[in-house]
């Protein structure tokens, strides 16, 4: 399961975001380091396609895709040099697959520090940059020396040198033009800014009425793909709604003009950011969303269900979810000749509904 780490200055709203996703459980208090040890929870990824398939199949059990999220203690300026929780904080970030920067935009006299999300992003990023720079500068001379005898290390050294140049200029690696191949060469250094990242701007209720003036500077600061990586929501409202039963939650969000809420948007954006995709299986007993990585072929997706499925893969029967819904059932799709027979080279598409044939 993929792990997303919530990173922000103290009292930015990380623990409240955790509560919005988990339905409570984390201490959200107006003082620094209310969270010391990280809270870890799981959130299911809402998916209307899954719900529609389950309704079609009259399914008894529905299983959503899910992600894990980690509420990490607040970072302070100087963390890379040991300030605040220092190395302990940075170690927790190294353990996650992607970073969610939680940036405070709301004004509260009881909460110290800047409420400018761009300033907060700069503080957070520079601490991660310093930590990565220290990691690489400690290793580069050893790797250069080793590369003289082992030419297979030449590409790693080249990638390290490029990364160091970007970091010295103050640029996190996720915002540079470093190629996927270069980043792969230095993956084993567990660099913080080589992780995928997005930003979540925490509004108060009034700011929700006109969020763009606050969001646009953050999008610009975040780089070329800022429009896709920056989300705004009122975490407090979402956390309060999460504690209600489903019917009351819908009523509350609709009354506030928030529709289904911002959390589904956040979850989908985070899910897609890591290159995660979904295929489905459906029937009377169970309809399930299975997570796979973009580019997986049919046998690899079969292996997501069980390793025996991949080992003994023969073929897959496949149809896209919307076409299956239009036809009305798996048997009707088969009778109409709409089920495709796909082999080992088939690259699975997000939204495919599949049945695998295998022999072990």
Long-range contacts (C-beta under 8 A, 24 or more apart in sequence): 1-42, 1-66, 1-67, 1-68, 2-67, 2-68, 2-97, 2-98, 2-271, 2-274, 2-276, 2-291, 3-67, 3-68, 3-69, 3-70, 3-95, 3-96, 3-97, 3-98, 4-67, 4-68, 4-69, 4-70, 4-96, 4-97, 4-98, 4-99, 4-100, 4-270, 5-38, 5-69, 5-70, 5-72, 5-92, 5-93, 5-95, 5-96, 5-98, 5-99, 5-100, 6-69, 6-70, 6-71, 6-72, 6-100, 6-102, 7-72, 7-75, 7-93, 7-99, 7-100, 7-101, 7-102, 7-124, 8-74, 8-75, 8-101, 8-102, 8-103, 8-104, 8-120, 8-124, 9-74, 9-75, 9-76, 9-104, 9-113, 9-114, 9-120, 9-123, 9-124, 10-34, 10-74, 10-76, 10-112, 10-113, 11-74, 11-104, 11-111, 11-112, 11-113, 12-74, 12-102, 12-103, 12-104, 12-120, 12-202, 13-102, 13-104, 13-202, 13-235, 13-236, 14-71, 14-72, 14-74, 14-102, 15-39, 15-71, 16-202, 16-235, 16-236, 16-239, 17-71, 17-102, 17-200, 17-202, 17-235, 17-238, 17-239, 18-69, 18-71, 19-239, 19-242, 19-243, 20-235, 20-238, 20-239, 20-241, 20-242, 20-263, 21-69, 21-242, 21-263, 21-267, 22-69, 22-242, 23-242, 23-243, 24-239, 24-242, 24-243, 26-71, 28-239, 30-108, 30-110, 30-111, 32-74, 32-76, 32-84, 32-112, 33-73, 33-74, 33-84, 33-85, 35-71, 35-72, 35-73, 35-74, 36-73, 36-85, 37-73, 38-70, 38-71, 38-72, 38-73, 38-92, 39-70, 39-71, 40-68, 40-69, 40-70, 40-71, 41-68, 41-69, 41-71, 42-66, 42-67, 42-68, 42-69, 43-67, 43-69, 43-263, 43-267, 45-267, 45-268, 45-271, 45-278, 45-289, 46-260, 46-264, 46-267, 46-268, 47-278, 47-289, 49-278, 49-280, 49-321, 49-322, 49-351, 50-278, 50-280, 50-287, 50-288, 50-289, 52-321, 52-325, 53-280, 53-282, 53-287, 53-321, 53-324, 53-325, 53-353, 54-282, 54-287, 56-282, 56-324, 56-325, 56-328, 56-329, 57-282, 57-283, 57-284, 57-287, 57-329, 57-330, 58-284, 59-282, 59-283, 59-284, 59-285, 59-286, 59-287, 60-284, 60-285, 60-286, 61-285, 61-286, 61-287, 62-286, 62-287, 62-288, 63-286, 63-287, 63-288, 63-289, 64-289, 65-271, 65-276, 65-278, 65-289, 65-290, 65-291, 67-267, 67-270, 67-271, 69-100, 70-95, 70-96, 72-96, 75-123, 75-124, 75-127, 77-123, 77-127, 78-127, 79-127, 79-131, 80-127, 80-128, 80-130, 80-131, 80-134, 81-130, 90-127, 90-128, 90-131, 90-192, 93-128, 93-192, 93-195, 94-190, 94-192, 96-195, 97-195, 97-196, 97-274, 98-195, 98-196, 98-197, 98-198, 98-270, 98-273, 98-274, 99-192, 99-195, 99-196, 99-197, 99-198, 100-197, 100-198, 100-199, 100-200, 100-270, 101-197, 101-198, 101-199, 101-200, 102-200, 102-202, 102-235, 103-199, 103-200, 103-201, 103-202, 103-218, 104-202, 105-201, 105-202, 105-203, 105-204, 105-207, 105-214, 105-232, 106-202, 106-203, 106-204, 106-207, 107-204, 117-199, 117-201, 117-214, 117-217, 117-218, 118-217, 118-218, 118-221, 121-199, 121-218, 121-221, 121-222, 122-221, 125-172, 125-193, 126-170, 128-172, 128-192, 128-193, 129-167, 129-170, 129-171, 129-172, 129-193, 131-192, 132-163, 132-167, 132-172, 132-173, 132-191, 132-192, 132-193, 132-194, 133-164, 133-167, 133-168, 135-189, 135-190, 135-191, 136-160, 136-163, 136-164, 136-167, 136-186, 136-189, 136-191, 137-164, 139-189, 140-164, 155-181, 155-182, 155-185, 156-185, 156-186, 158-182, 158-185, 159-183, 159-185, 159-186, 160-185, 160-186, 160-189, 163-191, 163-194, 167-193, 172-197, 175-222, 175-223, 196-273, 196-274, 197-229, 198-229, 198-230, 198-231, 198-269, 198-270, 198-273, 199-229, 199-230, 199-231, 200-230, 200-231, 200-232, 200-233, 200-235, 200-266, 201-230, 201-231, 201-232, 201-233, 202-233, 202-234, 202-235, 203-232, 203-233, 203-234, 204-234, 204-236, 205-234, 205-236, 205-237, 205-256, 207-234, 208-232, 208-234, 208-256, 208-258, 228-269, 229-269, 229-273, 231-262, 231-265, 231-266, 231-269, 232-262, 233-261, 233-262, 233-263, 233-265, 233-266, 234-262, 238-262, 238-263, 277-348, 277-349, 277-350, 278-350, 278-351, 279-348, 279-350, 279-351, 279-352, 279-353, 279-354, 280-321, 280-351, 280-352, 280-353, 280-354, 281-305, 281-353, 281-354, 281-355, 282-324, 282-330, 282-353, 283-330, 292-348, 294-350, 295-347, 296-347, 296-348, 297-344, 297-345, 297-346, 297-347, 297-348, 298-342, 298-343, 298-344, 298-345, 298-346, 298-348, 298-354, 298-356, 299-344, 300-348, 301-348, 301-354, 302-356, 302-358, 305-356, 308-358, 308-360, 309-356, 309-358, 310-358, 311-358, 311-360, 312-358, 312-359, 312-360, 313-344, 313-356, 313-357, 313-358, 314-357, 314-358, 314-359, 315-341, 315-342, 315-343, 315-356, 315-357, 316-341, 316-342, 316-343, 316-346, 316-354, 316-355, 316-356, 316-357, 317-341, 317-342, 317-354, 317-355, 317-356, 317-357, 318-342, 318-346, 318-348, 318-352, 318-353, 318-354, 318-355, 319-352, 319-353, 320-349, 320-351, 320-352, 320-353, 321-351, 321-352, 321-353, 322-351, 324-353, 330-355
